[in-house]
Amino acid sequence: MANRKSDSQTITSNLENGEKRCLVKTEESISMYSGPLPHPEMLREYAMIVKDAPERIFKMAESQNKHRIEIEKTYITGNMKLEQLGVLFGLIIPVAGMICGTIIAISGYGLWGFSSIIATLLPSSGSYIYGKIKNSKKKNGEGTNEKSKENSKVVNTNE
């Protein structure tokens, strides 16, 4: 909400030599309000137009807040389920590959069985190592964007 008030006052005076002097005094004020609900003055004005308007506006704001919270809960719950599925499949796939590799090795194809086990374990162990390195860089603050580092440097041009 922005209110702009302007007030002008003109003062005219006659000088001794017959000239007129005019002085214009202008006052201007601007008030601003920002928030999820209208300014109390505005609520009073709404109440003059519709008797229960402020209560309806408050109910609308409360229901919007509840709706936003429900959406956030749904989003977070969905992400948690996806993470759990990722962990589950991250366990099942390597175990299945190791079992198959062991069966192949026992069947008399030792090199192929061993290769199958290694081929199954490499991607998951590589992913694990990559995640650990990435998390340690985040903790140490090394994973920031290079451009933001350049922009944050202080340059002394007085030298």
N, C-alpha and C positions, 0 to 999 in steps of 0.2 A: 504494500500500500504506500503510495506517495501522495502527500498533500503539499500543494504549492499555494502559498498565500502571498499576495502582493498588495501593497498599500502605497498609494502616492499622495503627496500633499504639495500643493503649490502655494508659495507665498510671494505676493507681488508687493513691491514698495515703490513709491514715487520719489524720485530724487529732486533736489532743489532746482536743477536746470530743466525740469520738465520731462526728463527721461524716466522710463519705467525699468525697474530691475525685477527679474523673475527668478525665484529660487525654487527648484523642484527637489523635494526630498522623497526618496523612494526606499521602502523597506520590502525586502523579499525574504521569505523563509520557506525552507523545504524540509519536511519531515518524512522519513522513510521507515517502513516496518516490513519485516520479512519473517515468515514463520509458517508452520503447518496450519495454524488457525488464523482467522482474521483478527485484526486489531480489536480490542474491546470497544472502542468507539464505533467501529463498523458493525460489531455484533449488536450494539444498542440500536443502531439505525436499522439493521435487519429486523430486530424485534418490533420496531415501530411499524414496519410494513407487514410482517407475518409474525404473529404472536410467539409461536414456538420455534422460530427459525434458529436461534442459538443452540437449543437442545438438539435440533435435527443436524446442525452442522457438527456438533460434538460427537453425536452418534456416528455420523458418516466418517469422521476422522478416526474414531475408535475402531470401526469395522475395517477401514482401510489398513490400519496398523495390524489388526489380527490377521488379515489376509496376507500382508507382507511377511509376517512371522511364519505363517503356514507354508508359504512358498519357499522361504529359506530353509525350514525344516525338511521339506520334501527334497530340495536340492542337496542338502547335506546328507540325508539318509541315502539318497540315490548314489552319491559319490562314495559313501562308505561301503555300500553293497558292491559297487564296481571294484573297489580296492580289494575287498575280500575275495571276489571271484578271481582277480588277478593273482593273488597269493595262492589260491587253491590250484589254479591251472599252472602256476609257476612251480608247484610241488608235483602235481600229477604227471606232467609231461616229462620232466627229467627222470622220475622214478620209472615210468613206463619205458623210456628209452634204455635205462640201465637194465631193466628186466629183460627186454628184448635182446640187448647186447649180450647179456649173460647166457640166455638161451641159445643164441647163435654161437657163442664161444664153446658152450658145452656140446653143441652138435658137431663139433669138429672143425669149425671155421674160426679158430682163435683170433687170427689177425682181424678178420671182418667183425667179429664180436667186440674186440677191444676198440676198433675204430668206431663202431656204432656207439659204444659207451662214451668215448671221448667227444664224438660229434654231438652227442646229446648234452654233455656237461659244459662244453665250452661256451655256448651262448648264454646259458643261465649264470655261470660263474662270471663271465664277462660283464653281463648286465649288473650283477651284484657289485662287482668291483667298480664299475663306472658310477653307480649310484652312491657308493661310499665316498669316492673322490669328489663327486659333485656336492654332496652334503658337507664334506669337510671344507670345501672352498666357500660354501655359503656361510658356515660358522665363522670362518676367518675373514670374510668380507672380500674374498678374491674374485668372486663370481659376478662383480658389477660390470656394467656396460662400459667399454673403453671410451665412448664418446662422452658419457656423463662424467668420467674421470677428467677428461680434457677440459670440459666446460667448468668444472669446479676448481680448477687451478687458479691461484691468485697470481696475477702478473703485475710486477712493480715497474711502471713505465717512467718513474722519476730518476732512474739511475743513468 
